[in-house]
Structure formats: structure tokens, C-alpha cells
């Protein structure tokens, strides 16, 4: 029996003062829901590198 490799993901919670950065989903599943930026960590990436890349890809922030 084989076991599938786990998929590593990251979520980024950016807070400034009393505000938290959230994105409103446009696509299924859950269009209209508010979520934190995030996604899959690429092979060879650290969790920090993956979080920064996803934040930039999804928001344009650097």
C-alpha cells in the first residue's frame, strides 16, 4: 500500500495596528468568503519563502 506525500501549505496573516489583511475570494469554492493569503509551498522552498511568495502573488505586496 502506498501513502500519498503530504501537501505543504501556508497562510499569511498580516496585521498592522488593529487591521488584518484578508482577501475576498472570487472563485469556487466559496466565492465571496474572506480568507488569508496563502497557498502551496513549492519543492525546495522554506515555509517563510512560500509565505512571502504567496503574499506577493495574491496581493502584489512586496
Secondary structure by P-SEA (a helix, b strand, c coil): cccccbbbbbbbbbbcccbbbbbbbcccccccccccccccccccccaaaaaaaaaaaacccc
